[in-house]
Amino acid sequence: MGHQISRRTLFRTAGGIAVAGALGTSLSACGGDTGAGSSSDQLTMTWWGSDDRHAAYKKALAYFQKQNPGIKVQETHSSYDGYFDTFNTQVASGSAPDLLQMDTALVAQYARKGVLAPIDSYVGKDLDLTGFSKTLLAAGTVDGKLYGVPSGIGVNQLTVNRSALEKLGLTYPDPEWTWADLKNISADVHRKSGGRIYGTDDGGGSTLQAFEIFAREKGSQLFSANGKKLGFTSDVLQEWWQYWDDMRKSNACPPPAVTSAAHNNLTKNAVVIGKALFTFDSGVYGAGGAVTDATLDFLPTPQGDWSGAREGNFVNGGVLLSATKASERVADSVKIMSFFAQDATAIKDMQLLRGIPPTDKARNLIKAGLADADKRNLAMGDYISKRVAKSGDVLDAPQPPPAGADQIWDLLFQSNLAIAFGKETIKSQLSEFFDQASNILAQ
C-alpha cells in the first residue's frame, strides 16, 4: 500500500475542483451562521479515504473511547469525491460534524469563512504537539492562527521505476541531484532503451507543485501572502517552460499526446503505462496504493544547479484534523487530535495511511513493520524533511493555497500543453497565462 499524501490532492481530483468553485456560494447563504455542531451526547467525526484508512481510524477510535469513556464518537466516512459537497451542505443546515479530516488545500478558505475553530489556546495543554516543526504546522495555520493539526509529512518527490532503470544499466541518481541531472539521465533512458522509453513524464504543467519547487529555488513563492497575486515573475515561468521544451525536443520526456492522455487519469500516467521511468505525480504511489506493479523508489524534486539557488523543497501537512467553530465539543475534538498525534497505539494503527508520520517518535514507532516500498517512501520523506530543516537558505513554507489555486494549476497544464503541441510560443503563452491568472486570483 502506498501512502504519500500532499497538497496536490485538491488539484488532481474532479470533486476537489468542484468544491473550490462552490465553496463561497454554498456558505454565503449561511449569513455567518456556519453550523450548530453536534448537540447530542456523541461527538461527530468524519473523514475520507480508502477502506484501509477507514478501518485504521475505527480501530484507533475504539481504543481512544476505552481510555476516555466520557467521550463517545459517532463516525462517518466516505471517498474524497463528494466529501466537501456533503460538508458544505451540513454547514449550511447547521449539522456540521464536530471534528473532520480537512484538506490542506482548503483549510484557508474554510477558516476565513468562519467554519473552523482556532485551536492555539489548547496547544501545550490538551493539545500536545511535541515534535511538530514550525514549518509543518504552517500547513494548518491561516492568518497566524492554527486551524488544523497535520496528520503527517507530505513531501514533493518523484516516483521512480527503479528496477527498469537499473535493467537499462543506468545508475540510480543521488538524492542531491539537480535539474541538469534529471535532463541527462532522462535522455540516457531514451537512448539506452532504443527509443522505447522516455526518462520522465512532462513536468511542465503536470503538477503545480513541481513548478512550485522550481520557483522557490529561484526565491519566489507560488502565490503572494494574501493569495491575490502570483508570487513569481514571467522570467521564472519562461525558464521553466523552456526547460521542458528542451526536454521534449531531446526525447527526455514523452510527446504531448501522452501527457494529455494522463491528465486526471493515473492509469495513463507515463510510468504506469511503461513510457517513462520518472514521474512527478505522487498519486502513482498514493494513499490508495500503487497504481503499477513496478518496483518503485523515490527521489526529491531536483535542486537548482545555478548560482544562488535556494532550497526549494518544503514539508507540508498531509491531511489535517480540524474542529468546527460552532461545535460545542471543540475541547473533546482537540483531545482526539492530540491522541492521533502522540499516542503509540494510534500511530501504529494509522501507519502511513494519513501520510508519513509528522514526528521522529512516530516514524520510529512504525518503520519496522512496513513493506519495502513503504520503507523507501518513509525514508525519503524523512530525508527531505531533515534536509529542509537543516538548510540555512530556505523560504518559509507556503501558505495554504488561495481560492482559485486549482484553476491556476489547470491553466499551467493547458498552457504547457499548448506549447508542447506547437499551438503557442512560450512568449505568447506567458502573456496569456499571467493575464488569466490575475483575473482568477482577483475574484
C-alpha positions as CSV (number, residue, x, y, z in Angstrom):
1,M,0.0,0.0,0.0
2,G,1.2,3.5,-0.9
3,H,0.7,6.4,1.3
4,Q,2.3,9.7,0.2
5,I,-0.2,12.5,0.6
6,S,0.4,16.0,-0.4
7,R,-1.1,19.4,-1.2
8,R,-1.8,18.1,-4.7
9,T,-4.9,16.2,-3.5
10,L,-7.3,19.1,-4.5
11,F,-5.7,19.7,-7.9
12,R,-5.9,16.1,-9.0
13,T,-9.5,15.3,-8.0
14,A,-12.5,16.3,-10.0
15,G,-14.5,16.5,-6.8
16,G,-12.0,18.9,-5.3
17,I,-12.1,21.2,-8.3
18,A,-15.9,21.4,-7.9
19,V,-15.6,22.2,-4.2
20,A,-13.3,25.1,-4.7
21,G,-15.8,26.8,-7.1
22,A,-18.8,26.0,-4.9
23,L,-17.4,26.9,-1.5
24,G,-18.2,30.6,-1.5
25,T,-21.7,30.1,-2.9
26,S,-22.7,27.3,-0.5
27,L,-21.5,29.1,2.6
28,S,-22.5,32.6,1.7
29,A,-26.2,31.7,2.2
30,C,-25.4,31.0,5.8
31,G,-25.2,34.7,6.7
32,G,-22.4,33.9,9.2
33,D,-24.2,31.1,10.8
34,T,-21.9,28.3,9.9
35,G,-23.5,25.3,11.6
36,A,-24.6,24.4,15.0
37,G,-22.3,21.5,15.5
38,S,-23.3,18.4,17.5
39,S,-25.9,18.8,20.2
40,S,-26.1,15.1,21.1
41,D,-24.1,13.1,23.7
42,Q,-21.9,11.9,20.9
43,L,-19.0,13.8,19.2
44,T,-19.4,13.5,15.5
45,M,-16.3,12.9,13.4
46,T,-15.9,12.5,9.6
47,W,-13.1,11.7,7.2
48,W,-12.4,10.5,3.6
49,G,-10.1,7.8,2.4
50,S,-9.6,4.2,1.5
51,D,-11.0,1.1,3.2
52,D,-7.7,0.6,4.9
53,R,-7.8,4.2,6.3
54,H,-11.4,3.7,7.5
55,A,-10.5,0.5,9.3
56,A,-7.5,2.1,11.0
57,Y,-9.4,5.2,12.1
58,K,-12.1,2.9,13.6
59,K,-9.6,0.7,15.4
60,A,-7.8,3.7,16.9
61,L,-11.0,5.5,17.9
62,A,-12.3,2.4,19.7
63,Y,-9.1,2.4,21.8
64,F,-9.5,6.1,22.5
65,Q,-13.0,5.7,23.7
66,K,-11.9,2.9,26.1
67,Q,-9.3,5.3,27.5
68,N,-11.8,8.2,27.6
69,P,-15.2,6.7,28.4
70,G,-16.7,10.2,28.7
71,I,-16.3,10.8,25.0
72,K,-18.4,8.8,22.6
73,V,-17.6,9.2,18.9
74,Q,-20.1,8.9,16.1
75,E,-18.1,8.2,12.9
76,T,-18.9,8.8,9.3
77,H,-16.6,8.4,6.3
78,S,-16.6,8.4,2.5
79,S,-14.4,8.7,-0.6
80,Y,-13.0,12.1,-1.4
81,D,-15.5,12.6,-4.2
82,G,-18.4,14.5,-2.8
83,Y,-16.9,14.7,0.7
84,F,-16.7,18.5,0.8
85,D,-20.1,18.9,-1.1
86,T,-21.6,17.0,1.8
87,F,-19.7,19.0,4.4
88,N,-20.9,22.3,2.8
89,T,-24.5,21.1,3.0
90,Q,-24.1,20.2,6.6
91,V,-22.5,23.6,7.4
92,A,-25.4,25.4,5.7
93,S,-28.0,23.4,7.5
94,G,-26.4,23.7,11.0
95,S,-25.5,20.0,11.2
96,A,-21.7,20.1,10.6
97,P,-19.6,17.5,12.3
98,D,-17.6,18.4,15.4
99,L,-14.3,17.1,14.1
100,L,-13.3,16.4,10.5
101,Q,-10.4,15.5,8.3
102,M,-9.5,18.6,6.4
103,D,-7.7,19.1,3.1
104,T,-4.6,21.4,3.4
105,A,-5.7,22.9,0.1
106,L,-9.0,24.1,1.5
107,V,-8.2,25.0,5.1
108,A,-7.6,28.7,4.4
109,Q,-10.9,29.1,2.7
110,Y,-12.9,27.4,5.4
111,A,-11.0,29.2,8.2
112,R,-11.7,32.6,6.6
113,K,-15.3,31.8,6.2
114,G,-15.6,31.2,9.9
115,V,-16.3,27.5,9.6
116,L,-13.3,26.2,11.6
117,A,-12.3,26.8,15.2
118,P,-8.9,28.2,16.0
119,I,-7.1,25.8,18.4
120,D,-4.0,27.8,19.5
121,S,-5.2,28.2,23.1
122,Y,-5.1,24.4,23.6
123,V,-1.5,23.9,22.5
124,G,0.7,22.8,25.4
125,K,-2.4,21.8,27.4
126,D,-4.9,19.3,26.0
127,L,-3.1,19.5,22.6
128,D,0.4,18.0,22.6
129,L,2.3,19.0,19.5
130,T,5.7,17.9,20.8
131,G,8.0,17.1,17.8
132,F,5.9,19.0,15.3
133,S,8.1,21.5,13.4
134,K,7.0,25.1,12.9
135,T,7.3,24.5,9.1
136,L,4.9,21.6,9.3
137,L,2.3,23.4,11.5
138,A,2.2,26.1,8.8
139,A,0.1,23.7,6.8
140,G,-2.8,24.3,9.2
141,T,-2.1,27.9,10.1
142,V,-4.1,30.7,8.5
143,D,-3.6,34.4,9.2
144,G,-1.4,33.5,12.2
145,K,-3.9,31.1,13.9
146,L,-3.8,27.3,14.0
147,Y,-6.9,25.7,12.5
148,G,-5.7,22.1,11.9
149,V,-3.2,19.5,13.2
150,P,-1.2,17.9,10.4
151,S,-1.5,14.2,10.2
152,G,1.8,13.6,8.5
153,I,4.5,14.9,6.3
154,G,3.6,15.4,2.7
155,V,6.7,15.9,0.5
156,N,7.2,16.8,-3.1
157,Q,9.2,14.0,-4.7
158,L,9.5,11.9,-7.9
159,T,8.4,8.3,-8.0
160,V,10.8,6.1,-9.9
161,N,10.6,2.7,-11.7
162,R,13.9,1.7,-10.2
163,S,14.1,-1.9,-11.5
164,A,13.5,-0.8,-15.1
165,L,16.2,2.0,-14.7
166,E,18.8,-0.5,-13.4
167,K,17.8,-3.0,-16.1
168,L,18.9,-0.4,-18.7
169,G,22.3,-0.3,-16.9
170,L,21.8,3.2,-15.5
171,T,23.0,4.3,-12.1
172,Y,20.2,5.3,-9.7
173,P,20.6,9.1,-9.1
174,D,21.9,10.5,-5.9
175,P,19.2,12.3,-3.9
176,E,21.2,15.5,-4.1
177,W,20.6,15.6,-7.8
178,T,19.8,18.7,-9.9
179,W,17.6,19.6,-12.8
180,A,20.6,19.1,-15.1
181,D,21.0,15.6,-13.8
182,L,17.3,14.8,-14.5
183,K,17.7,16.1,-18.0
184,N,20.9,13.9,-18.6
185,I,19.6,10.7,-17.2
186,S,16.2,11.1,-18.9
187,A,18.0,11.4,-22.3
188,D,20.1,8.4,-21.4
189,V,16.9,6.3,-20.7
190,H,15.6,7.1,-24.2
191,R,18.9,6.3,-25.8
192,K,19.6,3.1,-23.8
193,S,16.0,1.8,-24.4
194,G,16.4,2.2,-28.2
195,G,13.8,5.0,-28.2
196,R,11.1,2.8,-26.5
197,I,11.0,4.7,-23.2
198,Y,11.4,8.3,-22.2
199,G,13.1,9.4,-19.0
200,T,10.4,11.4,-17.2
201,D,6.9,12.5,-17.7
202,D,6.4,16.1,-18.8
203,G,6.6,18.2,-15.6
204,G,6.0,21.5,-17.4
205,G,2.4,21.5,-16.3
206,S,1.6,18.1,-14.9
207,T,1.7,19.2,-11.3
208,L,1.6,22.6,-9.8
209,Q,4.0,21.5,-7.0
210,A,6.9,20.7,-9.4
211,F,6.9,24.2,-10.7
212,E,6.4,25.5,-7.1
213,I,9.7,23.8,-6.1
214,F,11.5,25.4,-9.1
215,A,10.1,28.8,-8.3
216,R,11.1,28.5,-4.6
217,E,14.6,27.6,-5.8
218,K,14.5,31.0,-7.6
219,G,13.5,32.7,-4.4
220,S,9.8,33.0,-5.3
221,Q,6.6,31.7,-3.8
222,L,3.8,30.4,-5.9
223,F,1.3,33.0,-4.5
224,S,1.5,36.3,-2.7
225,A,1.0,36.3,1.1
226,N,-2.7,37.3,0.7
227,G,-3.3,34.9,-2.2
228,K,-4.5,37.7,-4.5
229,K,-1.5,37.6,-6.9
230,L,1.1,35.3,-8.3
231,G,4.3,35.3,-6.3
232,F,6.7,34.7,-9.3
233,T,7.7,36.7,-12.4
234,S,7.3,35.8,-16.0
235,D,11.1,35.2,-16.2
236,V,10.8,32.3,-13.8
237,L,7.9,30.7,-15.7
238,Q,9.7,31.3,-19.0
239,E,12.8,29.4,-17.8
240,W,10.6,26.6,-16.6
241,W,8.8,26.1,-19.8
242,Q,12.0,26.4,-21.8
243,Y,13.5,23.6,-19.7
244,W,10.6,21.3,-20.6
245,D,10.6,22.4,-24.3
246,D,14.2,21.3,-24.4
247,M,13.3,18.0,-22.7
248,R,10.7,17.2,-25.3
249,K,13.0,18.1,-28.2
250,S,15.7,15.8,-26.8
251,N,13.2,13.0,-26.2
252,A,13.9,13.1,-22.5
253,C,10.1,13.3,-21.9
254,P,7.2,12.0,-23.9
255,P,5.3,13.8,-26.7
256,P,2.3,15.9,-25.7
257,A,-0.3,13.2,-26.7
258,V,1.0,11.0,-23.8
259,T,0.9,14.0,-21.4
260,S,-2.6,15.0,-22.5
261,A,-4.0,11.4,-22.0
262,A,-2.6,11.2,-18.5
263,H,-4.3,14.4,-17.3
264,N,-6.5,13.4,-14.3
265,N,-6.1,9.7,-15.2
266,L,-3.4,7.9,-13.2
267,T,-3.9,4.7,-15.2
268,K,-2.4,6.5,-18.2
269,N,0.5,8.1,-16.3
270,A,3.7,7.6,-18.4
271,V,5.3,5.5,-15.7
272,V,2.2,3.3,-15.2
273,I,2.0,2.5,-19.0
274,G,5.8,2.0,-19.3
275,K,6.5,5.1,-21.4
276,A,8.7,6.8,-18.7
277,L,10.7,5.8,-15.6
278,F,10.3,9.0,-13.5
279,T,7.0,10.8,-12.7
280,F,6.1,13.9,-10.7
281,D,2.7,12.6,-10.0
282,S,2.8,11.3,-6.4
283,G,-0.6,9.6,-6.9
284,V,1.2,6.7,-8.7
285,Y,2.1,5.7,-5.1
286,G,-0.5,7.5,-3.1
287,A,-3.0,6.9,-0.3
288,G,-4.9,4.4,-2.3
289,G,-1.9,2.2,-3.1
290,A,0.5,1.8,-6.0
291,V,-1.1,2.0,-9.5
292,T,1.7,-0.1,-11.0
293,D,3.3,-3.4,-10.2
294,A,6.8,-1.9,-10.9
295,T,9.4,-1.8,-8.1
296,L,9.1,1.8,-7.1
297,D,11.6,4.1,-5.3
298,F,11.6,7.8,-4.6
299,L,13.8,10.9,-5.1
300,P,13.4,14.6,-4.0
301,T,12.3,17.1,-6.6
302,P,15.6,18.2,-8.2
303,Q,17.6,21.1,-6.8
304,G,18.6,24.2,-8.7
305,D,22.0,24.0,-10.4
306,W,22.6,27.7,-10.9
307,S,24.5,30.2,-8.8
308,G,22.4,31.4,-5.8
309,A,19.9,28.5,-6.0
310,R,17.9,28.1,-2.8
311,E,16.4,25.0,-1.1
312,G,13.0,24.7,-2.9
313,N,11.7,21.6,-1.1
314,F,9.4,22.0,1.8
315,V,7.3,19.9,4.1
316,N,3.5,20.1,4.2
317,G,1.0,18.6,6.5
318,G,-0.6,15.7,4.6
319,V,-4.2,16.0,5.7
320,L,-5.4,17.9,8.8
321,L,-7.8,17.3,11.7
322,S,-9.9,20.4,12.3
323,A,-12.8,21.3,14.7
324,T,-15.8,23.3,13.5
325,K,-16.2,26.7,15.2
326,A,-19.9,26.2,16.0
327,S,-19.3,22.9,17.8
328,E,-19.9,22.6,21.5
329,R,-17.3,19.8,21.6
330,V,-14.1,21.6,20.5
331,A,-12.2,20.7,23.7
332,D,-13.0,17.0,23.2
333,S,-12.1,17.2,19.5
334,V,-8.7,18.6,20.5
335,K,-8.2,15.6,22.8
336,I,-8.7,13.3,19.8
337,M,-6.3,15.4,17.7
338,S,-3.7,15.1,20.4
339,F,-4.4,11.3,20.6
340,F,-3.6,10.8,17.0
341,A,-0.6,13.0,17.2
342,Q,1.1,11.3,20.2
343,D,-0.4,8.0,21.2
344,A,1.7,5.0,20.3
345,T,-1.4,2.8,19.6
346,A,-3.0,5.3,17.3
347,I,0.3,5.9,15.5
348,K,0.8,2.2,14.9
349,D,-2.8,1.7,13.8
350,M,-2.6,4.6,11.2
351,Q,0.9,3.7,10.0
352,L,1.3,5.7,6.7
353,L,-2.5,5.9,6.0
354,R,-2.6,9.7,6.6
355,G,0.9,10.5,5.3
356,I,4.4,9.9,6.6
357,P,4.1,10.4,10.4
358,P,5.0,14.0,11.4
359,T,7.5,13.4,14.2
360,D,10.7,11.3,14.7
361,K,8.9,9.5,17.5
362,A,6.1,8.4,15.2
363,R,8.3,7.4,12.3
364,N,10.5,5.3,14.6
365,L,7.4,3.5,16.0
366,I,6.1,2.3,12.7
367,K,9.2,1.7,10.4
368,A,10.0,-1.8,11.4
369,G,6.7,-3.3,10.3
370,L,6.4,-1.6,6.9
371,A,6.6,-3.2,3.4
372,D,9.8,-2.5,1.4
373,A,8.3,0.2,-0.8
374,D,6.7,1.9,2.2
375,K,10.1,1.9,4.0
376,R,11.7,3.6,1.0
377,N,8.8,6.1,0.9
378,L,9.2,6.8,4.6
379,A,13.0,7.1,4.3
380,M,12.8,9.6,1.5
381,G,10.2,11.7,3.4
382,D,12.4,11.6,6.4
383,Y,15.4,12.6,4.3
384,I,13.7,15.6,2.7
385,S,12.2,16.9,6.0
386,K,15.7,16.7,7.6
387,R,17.4,18.4,4.7
388,V,14.8,21.2,4.7
389,A,15.2,21.6,8.5
390,K,19.0,21.9,8.2
391,S,19.0,24.3,5.2
392,G,20.0,27.8,6.1
393,D,18.6,29.2,2.8
394,V,15.0,28.1,2.5
395,L,11.9,30.2,2.1
396,D,9.0,29.9,4.6
397,A,6.7,27.1,3.9
398,P,3.9,28.1,1.5
399,Q,0.6,29.4,2.9
400,P,-2.4,27.2,2.3
401,P,-3.5,27.7,-1.3
402,P,-5.9,30.5,-2.0
403,A,-9.3,30.2,-3.8
404,G,-8.6,29.7,-7.5
405,A,-5.4,27.6,-7.0
406,D,-7.0,24.7,-8.8
407,Q,-7.8,26.9,-11.8
408,I,-4.2,28.1,-11.8
409,W,-2.9,24.5,-11.9
410,D,-5.2,23.7,-14.8
411,L,-4.1,26.9,-16.6
412,L,-0.5,25.9,-16.1
413,F,-1.2,22.4,-17.5
414,Q,-3.1,23.7,-20.6
415,S,-0.6,26.4,-21.3
416,N,2.3,23.9,-21.2
417,L,0.3,21.6,-23.5
418,A,-0.4,24.3,-26.0
419,I,3.4,25.0,-26.2
420,A,4.1,21.3,-26.5
421,F,1.7,20.8,-29.4
422,G,3.1,23.9,-31.1
423,K,-0.1,25.9,-30.9
424,E,1.6,28.7,-28.9
425,T,5.1,30.0,-28.4
426,I,6.5,30.3,-24.9
427,K,6.4,34.1,-25.2
428,S,2.8,34.4,-26.4
429,Q,1.7,31.8,-23.8
430,L,3.4,33.7,-21.0
431,S,1.3,36.8,-21.6
432,E,-1.9,34.9,-21.8
433,F,-1.1,32.9,-18.6
434,F,-0.4,36.0,-16.5
435,D,-3.5,37.8,-17.7
436,Q,-5.8,34.8,-16.9
437,A,-4.1,34.1,-13.6
438,S,-4.5,37.7,-12.5
439,N,-8.2,37.5,-13.2
440,I,-8.7,34.2,-11.4
441,L,-7.0,35.4,-8.2
442,A,-8.6,38.8,-8.2
443,Q,-12.1,37.3,-7.9
